[in-house]
Amino acid sequence: MSKYHTLLNILDRLRSETTTLHTAKYNPSPEDIEGTNQARARAFIHLYLKVSFGILDFNSREYFVTDGTNDGGIDGYYINTDNKTISFLQSKFRTTEKNFESKKIQLEEILVMDINRILEGEENDENGNAYNGKIKQLIRDIRKIDDIARYKYQVVLLANLDGVSQTKLRYLSGGYPIQVIDYENCYEKLVFPVISGTYFNATDLKIFIDLSNKNAGSKISYTVQTKSSQCEITVLFVPTLEVAKILYKYKNSILKFNPRSYLDFEGQKVNNSIRETILKSSTNEFALYNNGITMLSDETYINEKIGQKNKAQLSVKNPQIINGGQTSFTLSRILEENIDGNFEQVFEGKEVLLKIITLIDNNGTSSNHLRKLQLIDDISTATNQQTPVITADRFSNEHIHIGLQKILFERYGVLYERKRGEFGDGIFNHYVKQDQVIERNLFFRLYYAANGNLNKSVEKKLFLKQDFTEKTLSELDKLDNFYFAYLCFKKLYKAKNNFQKVEKNIYGQLFVMTLKYKPAKPNSYWAVINDKITDFKIEWEEFIKQVSLISKSHKRTYIDKDTQKPVSFFSETKWYRSILFEQDVINYFVHKGKIEEHNITVEDKSAKLRDFQKSDLSKENAEINHQRNKERLSRAQDFISKLQTEISELDKKINSSPSENHKQMLLKWKAEKSEKLIEIEIAVERYKSWIQEDVERLANFVDPPK
């Protein structure tokens, strides 16, 4: 799915939030194409209001949408009382991907914005036409602002605009600064944040506290001196409803320093336990059972005298939750599910322990900032225990992964999951589907496979072993190879479950498809894949056939049920799991040459080991090798005894097998063990020969002259 189609999906989901009052405007019949386009254009303004100002409720956003007849060229507005700014919006939504990403707003369209007339209190345009009700509402809202002299104005253009200086834009808008959100900024600053739940940052957080059951004050405070900076720790119990509201509004933007985002499925056991304690209990067991939440803050204040009985207010600046993210997000999900019902009753009387660590930065230098970040990382590592934090999670916030995530989305619309669970909110709200998200290890496997490194593509824990640098992010051809291979992967591979291992032969096929068929332009990839997939499968089968005819080392043996004699055959699985598979693929498809015979047998490997032993001329190492060969012989003889016993037991079971299928399974096991037995018996004779050679070599060893 392209970024534009993801945008359309988000707009349609926002339209579905409409209430009965606005149904006709936002949900026309599917046959009404023009009505749908107009509804999406209004929803585009909703998207900006939601992401930029954190307005989650549909009706609250609709209040600020003014688009319509006689709107004075203003499609929406917002009065931000926190930073004293009034924003005037003009939006040009385009109904096709091509137009959305290329068609530009006409400068004359900026001139029609009657900002000055509206700010001067005029209720009619210059032609004497009365402004619509929403524009008159805007005028009333501005009149109500007591400290209007402190406010600034800005124009926000949701449109494409190139080559016009800010000076000229100010002139066109009547002297006001203009922020342009073109299609690229839309994808980066509106679409991606809403998918990942990072669209609205908390700066000053206010939490109300219940004092009715706090006998000795609302909090405990303690000052700690660390090697990085001084910290003040504040510990108190807060209502679970307050925590739920925080995460409902700020989502993953308040979990930036948490090593992972909300885990819908992997953390299901913990989530269900939290949910059950909240929903099925009317008392406050939650305060006993839950480990609590740890929050970072730049400044923390608490006031117990706010003119309300048994109430206090906690104020936190630039908060970030570094532990307890699962708890917080699960509480927000419960709130979201009950937002139109009795949510206050659900959370009533239930509290959770909150520990706030206020990081005191005395001089604000860059070195102090780095120490502060290291302290944050140390605290995060030490406090995350509830749902296991794997090692890879701790690297997810590294600059290289943030940059990789950005370029993959901007260039291909691919959602690279650097932090587990970070797109859970987008999936939960149906903005995107699970199959649009690529797991971090799978990305690196596909990348290395697409660029010919098949052996590396199957290494374990590849996310931790990858060797990406800043230079890698600029190698667009290699990233294009990944994207083509990624689309091929979707076509070639159908997993039975999310945990099914992808074998190396699949990665080999992706490499060959990329090598042979990848066109120059990414927008042609799908068409080429669909056109070439059948031809490729025929060529791949011919490749396997050629390998099977010459391979000597990738054999499997089984006992023929009729003759009871061993039968050998080419094992495709054994072959593609070997280190030779990559070289065979490259020889056949890259160098167009004949595949080399597979003569690397157990004997060849043993000969290499023996040559290595003989290459060292020191007597000390010769004695060490002699001892090691004796140990090898002993282990091999023990293994032979074990295999002989197991084969004897299998013979008994075969003779008494209750069914033909069971008997065939036992015969297969016997064949595998018999094959291994022959291999080990050969090894025993080899080790005996080596030991005899060692004895003769040591007896005739001449020390070098002093």
Secondary structure as UniProt FT lines:
FT   HELIX           3..16
FT   HELIX           20..22
FT   HELIX           23..26
FT   TURN            30..31
FT   HELIX           33..53
FT   HELIX           58..62
FT   TURN            63..64
FT   TURN            69..70
FT   TURN            72..73
FT   STRAND          76..80
FT   TURN            81..84
FT   STRAND          85..91
FT   HELIX           97..102
FT   HELIX           107..111
FT   HELIX           115..119
FT   TURN            120..121
FT   TURN            126..127
FT   HELIX           133..143
FT   TURN            146..147
FT   HELIX           148..150
FT   STRAND          152..158
FT   HELIX           166..173
FT   STRAND          178..180
FT   HELIX           183..185
FT   HELIX           186..191
FT   HELIX           192..196
FT   STRAND          204..210
FT   TURN            212..213
FT   TURN            215..216
FT   STRAND          220..225
FT   STRAND          230..239
FT   HELIX           240..250
FT   HELIX           251..254
FT   TURN            256..257
FT   TURN            266..267
FT   HELIX           268..279
FT   HELIX           286..289
FT   STRAND          293..297
FT   STRAND          299..303
FT   TURN            309..310
FT   STRAND          311..317
FT   STRAND          320..323
FT   HELIX           325..337
FT   TURN            338..342
FT   HELIX           343..347
FT   TURN            348..349
FT   STRAND          351..360
FT   HELIX           366..383
FT   HELIX           391..395
FT   TURN            396..397
FT   HELIX           399..412
FT   STRAND          415..417
FT   TURN            420..423
FT   HELIX           424..428
FT   TURN            429..430
FT   HELIX           434..436
FT   STRAND          437..439
FT   HELIX           440..450
FT   TURN            451..452
FT   HELIX           454..457
FT   TURN            460..461
FT   HELIX           462..465
FT   HELIX           470..474
FT   HELIX           476..492
FT   TURN            498..499
FT   HELIX           504..517
FT   HELIX           522..524
FT   HELIX           525..550
FT   STRAND          555..559
FT   TURN            561..563
FT   STRAND          566..570
FT   HELIX           572..576
FT   HELIX           580..585
FT   HELIX           586..590
FT   HELIX           602..615
FT   HELIX           619..655
FT   HELIX           660..699
//
